[in-house]
Amino acid sequence: MNYTGTRLHDEIVISELVTLHYFEFSKDYKFPGEKHNFWEFVYVDKGELTAIREQERLNLKSGEVIFHKPNEWHSLIADGINASAAVVITFRSVSPSMRNFENRTFKTGSVQKKLLSSIIDEAREAFDTPLSELFTPRLHRRKGSVFGCEQMLRLHLTEFLLLLLRDDSSPPSNSMKRNLDSGLFGEIEEFLHESLGRKISLEEIARYAGVSKTAVKQLFREQAGCGACEYFTRLKIDRAKTFIRESDYNFTQIAELLGYDSIHYFSRQFKKYVNMSPTEYAGSIRALSNSAEEYGKGGTVNDGYYNTCSNIDISACGSGGSEKA
């Protein structure tokens, strides 16, 4: 019997990754605006941001993503009240299906959010360029990177784009099924958010959930990739970062608000998870805002800023929690 292969059709082909960022913004952050000859999307991970494209102004909430087509002028500003965080990815694609993203915003579900998390993880494996740098003229490949990380990044990014369009055109029941979260995990996560101002134990979490400690451990390993108490600590540190970006409290007050016995213990845990002290983190946030401000003082939008970049062709492959929180 003779077999004939079928060449699979690609709806979206990403030829080059230009930049990839994860930004944590102060409440007063303002980016003056730019345009470039490739695609960009901004996903609001935390808080709210105002995106401006050409003459249109849009308020984006957590979980929403906006696309900017090539050569579209765009800007981004915080609301002056709340700190925020965003994923910003720029890339090149000439696929006809990309036209479906023009002048569009989308709401994401849990599947898309997990894909974005995987994209960030693979980017950190593939490149040693800091994701928080405002301007990245070139992504530098990491020596000894994990096998296949660039290809995995491209696959996750492509799947993210495809699912946005598929869910946009699918019956609500289909997209809801794909994005259905674990109900129990969501309930526990809400409980943890409400308990950030105090200490908590694995036993208390299990008692709240009405399941065994072993079941809680398994659930968090599957849903979060870490133990429940480590996840709780990460939530505390993430809330601390938000407090710092909003500048309403000093470090001692933040430690007290999050149930830490001392500023010294808080600082040690913060540095463990953020790889910098609270003071250094606050300085990095100011530096990001200052960089955007200095860029704005240049007077003109640098259309060609990225055009001379040495971009990354990603069509080719690149080479636990304790019982007490």
C-alpha positions as CSV (number, residue, x, y, z in Angstrom):
1,M,0.0,0.0,0.0
2,N,1.3,3.4,-0.9
3,Y,0.9,6.2,1.6
4,T,0.6,9.9,0.8
5,G,1.5,12.4,3.4
6,T,-0.6,15.5,4.1
7,R,1.2,18.8,4.6
8,L,-0.5,20.5,7.5
9,H,-1.8,24.0,7.0
10,D,-0.6,26.8,9.4
11,E,-3.1,29.6,10.0
12,I,-0.6,31.7,11.9
13,V,3.2,31.6,11.4
14,I,5.4,33.7,13.6
15,S,8.6,34.4,11.8
16,E,10.5,36.4,14.4
17,L,10.2,37.3,18.1
18,V,11.3,40.9,18.5
19,T,10.8,41.7,22.2
20,L,9.3,40.0,25.2
21,H,8.6,41.8,28.5
22,Y,7.0,41.3,31.9
23,F,6.6,44.8,33.4
24,E,5.5,45.8,36.9
25,F,4.4,49.4,36.8
26,S,4.0,52.0,39.5
27,K,0.6,53.6,39.9
28,D,1.9,56.7,38.0
29,Y,3.6,55.0,35.1
30,K,3.3,56.7,31.7
31,F,4.7,55.5,28.4
32,P,4.7,58.4,25.9
33,G,4.1,56.3,22.8
34,E,5.7,54.7,19.8
35,K,5.1,52.8,16.6
36,H,7.0,50.1,14.8
37,N,6.7,47.8,11.8
38,F,5.7,44.6,13.6
39,W,2.9,43.3,15.8
40,E,2.5,44.0,19.5
41,F,0.1,42.8,22.2
42,V,-0.3,43.9,25.8
43,Y,-1.8,41.6,28.3
44,V,-2.8,43.1,31.7
45,D,-1.8,40.6,34.3
46,K,-2.7,42.7,37.4
47,G,-4.5,46.0,38.0
48,E,-5.8,48.2,35.2
49,L,-4.1,50.1,32.4
50,T,-5.2,52.6,29.8
51,A,-4.1,51.8,26.3
52,I,-4.1,54.5,23.6
53,R,-3.9,53.6,19.9
54,E,-4.0,56.3,17.3
55,Q,-7.1,58.4,18.6
56,E,-8.7,55.6,20.5
57,R,-8.5,55.3,24.3
58,L,-9.3,52.0,26.0
59,N,-9.4,51.0,29.7
60,L,-8.0,47.4,30.2
61,K,-8.7,45.3,33.2
62,S,-6.8,42.2,34.5
63,G,-7.1,39.3,32.0
64,E,-7.6,41.5,28.9
65,V,-5.3,41.8,26.0
66,I,-5.0,44.5,23.3
67,F,-3.3,44.1,19.9
68,H,-1.4,46.8,17.9
69,K,-0.9,46.2,14.2
70,P,2.3,47.2,12.5
71,N,2.9,50.9,12.2
72,E,0.0,51.8,14.6
73,W,1.0,54.5,17.1
74,H,0.2,53.4,20.7
75,S,0.8,54.4,24.3
76,L,0.2,52.9,27.8
77,I,-0.5,54.6,31.1
78,A,-1.4,53.6,34.6
79,D,-4.5,55.0,36.4
80,G,-2.6,56.9,39.1
81,I,-4.3,54.9,41.8
82,N,-3.3,51.2,41.5
83,A,-0.1,49.4,40.6
84,S,-0.3,47.1,37.7
85,A,1.6,44.5,35.7
86,A,1.6,43.5,32.1
87,V,3.1,41.1,29.5
88,V,4.2,42.9,26.4
89,I,5.2,40.8,23.4
90,T,6.2,42.0,19.9
91,F,6.7,39.7,16.9
92,R,6.6,39.5,13.1
93,S,4.0,37.6,11.1
94,V,2.7,38.1,7.7
95,S,-0.1,35.4,8.0
96,P,-3.4,36.6,6.6
97,S,-5.2,35.4,9.7
98,M,-3.4,38.1,11.7
99,R,-5.8,40.6,10.2
100,N,-8.3,39.3,12.7
101,F,-6.4,40.9,15.5
102,E,-6.4,44.4,14.0
103,N,-8.1,47.0,16.2
104,R,-9.1,44.3,18.7
105,T,-9.1,43.6,22.4
106,F,-9.9,40.1,23.9
107,K,-10.7,38.6,27.3
108,T,-8.6,35.6,28.2
109,G,-9.5,32.5,30.1
110,S,-7.4,30.2,32.3
111,V,-6.0,28.2,29.3
112,Q,-4.6,31.4,27.7
113,K,-3.3,32.6,31.0
114,K,-1.4,29.4,31.5
115,L,0.0,29.7,28.0
116,L,1.3,33.1,28.8
117,S,2.9,31.8,31.9
118,S,4.6,29.1,29.9
119,I,5.8,31.7,27.4
120,I,7.4,33.7,30.1
121,D,9.0,30.6,31.6
122,E,10.4,29.5,28.2
123,A,11.7,33.0,27.5
124,R,13.6,33.0,30.8
125,E,15.2,29.7,29.8
126,A,16.0,30.9,26.3
127,F,17.3,34.4,26.9
128,D,19.4,36.2,29.5
129,T,18.0,39.6,28.6
130,P,16.0,40.9,31.6
131,L,12.3,40.9,30.9
132,S,11.8,44.1,32.8
133,E,14.0,46.3,30.6
134,L,12.0,49.0,28.9
135,F,14.0,48.9,25.7
136,T,15.4,45.7,24.3
137,P,17.2,46.3,21.0
138,R,18.2,42.6,20.9
139,L,17.3,39.4,22.8
140,H,20.5,37.6,23.9
141,R,20.4,33.8,23.8
142,R,21.3,32.2,27.1
143,K,24.3,29.9,26.9
144,G,23.5,26.3,27.7
145,S,19.7,27.0,27.5
146,V,17.2,24.2,27.9
147,F,16.8,22.0,24.9
148,G,13.9,23.2,22.6
149,C,13.0,26.3,24.7
150,E,12.7,28.6,21.7
151,Q,10.5,26.2,19.8
152,M,8.3,25.7,22.9
153,L,8.0,29.5,23.2
154,R,6.9,29.7,19.6
155,L,4.4,26.9,20.0
156,H,2.9,28.4,23.1
157,L,2.7,31.8,21.5
158,T,1.1,30.4,18.4
159,E,-1.4,28.4,20.4
160,F,-2.2,31.5,22.5
161,L,-3.1,33.5,19.3
162,L,-5.1,30.6,17.8
163,L,-7.2,30.1,20.9
164,L,-8.0,33.8,21.2
165,L,-9.5,33.7,17.7
166,R,-11.1,30.2,18.2
167,D,-12.8,31.2,21.4
168,D,-13.9,34.5,19.8
169,S,-15.7,32.6,17.1
170,S,-16.8,29.5,19.1
171,P,-20.1,29.0,21.0
172,P,-19.8,30.2,24.6
173,S,-20.1,26.6,25.9
174,N,-16.9,25.5,24.1
175,S,-14.7,28.3,25.2
176,M,-16.0,28.0,28.8
177,K,-15.2,24.3,28.8
178,R,-11.7,25.0,27.7
179,N,-11.2,27.7,30.4
180,L,-12.9,26.0,33.3
181,D,-10.8,26.4,36.4
182,S,-10.7,23.9,39.2
183,G,-13.5,25.0,41.5
184,L,-11.8,23.8,44.7
185,F,-8.5,25.5,43.8
186,G,-10.2,28.8,43.1
187,E,-12.0,28.7,46.4
188,I,-8.8,28.0,48.3
189,E,-7.0,30.7,46.4
190,E,-9.7,33.2,47.4
191,F,-9.3,32.1,51.0
192,L,-5.6,32.6,50.8
193,H,-6.0,36.1,49.4
194,E,-8.3,37.0,52.3
195,S,-5.7,35.7,54.8
196,L,-2.7,37.6,53.6
197,G,-2.5,39.7,56.7
198,R,-1.7,36.7,59.0
199,K,0.1,33.4,59.3
200,I,-1.6,30.3,58.0
201,S,-0.8,26.5,58.1
202,L,-1.4,23.7,55.7
203,E,-3.7,22.1,58.3
204,E,-5.9,25.2,58.3
205,I,-6.0,25.3,54.5
206,A,-7.1,21.6,54.4
207,R,-9.7,22.2,57.1
208,Y,-11.1,25.1,55.1
209,A,-11.2,23.0,52.0
210,G,-12.7,20.0,53.7
211,V,-10.1,17.7,52.4
212,S,-6.9,16.0,53.7
213,K,-3.5,17.8,53.8
214,T,-2.3,15.2,51.2
215,A,-5.2,16.2,48.8
216,V,-4.3,19.9,49.2
217,K,-0.6,19.2,48.4
218,Q,-1.6,17.2,45.3
219,L,-4.1,19.9,44.2
220,F,-1.5,22.7,44.4
221,R,1.2,20.6,42.7
222,E,-1.1,20.1,39.8
223,Q,-2.6,23.6,39.6
224,A,0.3,25.8,40.8
225,G,3.4,23.7,40.5
226,C,4.3,24.2,44.2
227,G,3.1,23.6,47.7
228,A,0.1,25.4,49.2
229,C,2.1,27.2,51.8
230,E,4.8,28.3,49.3
231,Y,2.0,29.5,47.1
232,F,0.7,31.5,50.0
233,T,4.1,33.1,50.6
234,R,4.3,34.0,46.9
235,L,0.9,35.7,47.2
236,K,2.3,37.7,50.1
237,I,5.4,38.8,48.2
238,D,3.3,39.7,45.2
239,R,1.0,41.8,47.4
240,A,4.1,43.4,48.9
241,K,5.4,44.3,45.4
242,T,2.0,45.9,44.7
243,F,2.2,47.9,47.9
244,I,5.7,49.1,47.0
245,R,4.6,50.2,43.5
246,E,1.6,52.1,44.9
247,S,3.9,53.9,47.4
248,D,1.2,54.3,50.1
249,Y,3.1,52.5,52.9
250,N,6.7,52.2,54.0
251,F,8.4,48.8,54.3
252,T,7.7,48.4,58.0
253,Q,4.0,49.1,57.5
254,I,3.9,46.6,54.6
255,A,5.5,43.9,56.7
256,E,2.9,44.5,59.4
257,L,0.0,44.5,56.9
258,L,1.2,41.1,55.6
259,G,1.5,39.5,59.1
260,Y,5.3,39.4,59.3
261,D,6.8,39.5,62.8
262,S,9.7,41.7,61.8
263,I,10.9,43.9,58.9
264,H,14.0,41.8,58.8
265,Y,12.2,38.5,58.2
266,F,10.0,40.2,55.6
267,S,13.1,41.6,53.8
268,R,14.8,38.2,53.8
269,Q,11.7,36.5,52.3
270,F,11.3,39.3,49.7
271,K,14.8,39.0,48.5
272,K,14.5,35.2,48.4
273,Y,11.6,35.4,45.9
274,V,12.4,38.6,44.0
275,N,16.2,38.3,44.0
276,M,16.5,41.9,45.2
277,S,15.7,43.7,48.5
278,P,12.6,45.8,48.9
279,T,14.7,48.9,48.5
280,E,16.3,47.6,45.3
281,Y,12.9,46.6,43.9
282,A,11.5,50.1,44.6
283,G,14.5,51.6,42.8
284,S,14.0,49.3,39.8
285,I,10.3,50.5,39.5
286,R,11.5,54.2,39.7
287,A,14.1,53.4,37.0
288,L,11.4,52.0,34.7
289,S,9.2,55.1,35.1
290,N,12.2,57.4,34.6
291,S,13.2,55.5,31.5
292,A,9.8,56.0,30.0
293,E,9.9,59.7,31.0
294,E,13.3,60.3,29.5
295,Y,12.0,58.6,26.3
296,G,9.1,61.0,26.2
297,K,11.5,64.0,26.5
298,G,13.1,63.0,23.2
299,G,10.3,64.9,21.5
300,T,9.6,62.5,18.6
301,V,8.6,58.9,18.4
302,N,11.5,56.8,17.2
303,D,9.8,54.8,14.4
304,G,13.0,53.0,13.5
305,Y,14.1,52.1,17.0
306,Y,13.4,48.4,16.6
307,N,14.0,48.3,12.8
308,T,17.7,47.9,13.3
309,C,17.4,45.1,15.9
310,S,19.0,41.8,15.4
311,N,15.8,39.8,16.0
312,I,15.3,36.2,17.0
313,D,14.0,33.8,14.3
314,I,11.9,31.5,16.4
315,S,10.9,29.4,13.4
316,A,14.1,27.5,14.2
317,C,14.8,25.7,17.5
318,G,17.0,27.1,20.1
319,S,19.6,25.0,21.3
320,G,8.3,23.3,48.1
321,G,6.4,24.7,50.8
322,S,6.7,24.0,54.5
323,E,3.9,23.2,57.0
324,K,4.0,26.8,58.3
325,A,3.6,29.7,56.0
